[in-house]
């Protein structure tokens, strides 16, 4: 039986001309996030049809692990302090593993 998990899908839409800067900072944020105790995976992708759209796939042991991530020093410093101000829009979706998944 697979380990329980809490999946987050974030869609970032950077301001014009900011996509490369956001991607660079996401590299730093991803490295720090992967070291969190409850983190199972942290990956991000640039859109093929829409190159200025970034999708982030994050997986944690549970919702509390995701909450701890959002309170972490690196998320506050890099995510809140540097990335979010460069976004025109962002959408965060949360999911739990379905039985039998």
Secondary structure as UniProt FT lines:
FT   STRAND          6..14
FT   TURN            16..17
FT   HELIX           19..34
FT   TURN            37..38
FT   STRAND          39..46
FT   TURN            51..52
FT   STRAND          53..60
FT   HELIX           63..71
FT   HELIX           73..74
FT   HELIX           75..83
FT   HELIX           84..86
FT   STRAND          87..96
FT   TURN            99..100
//
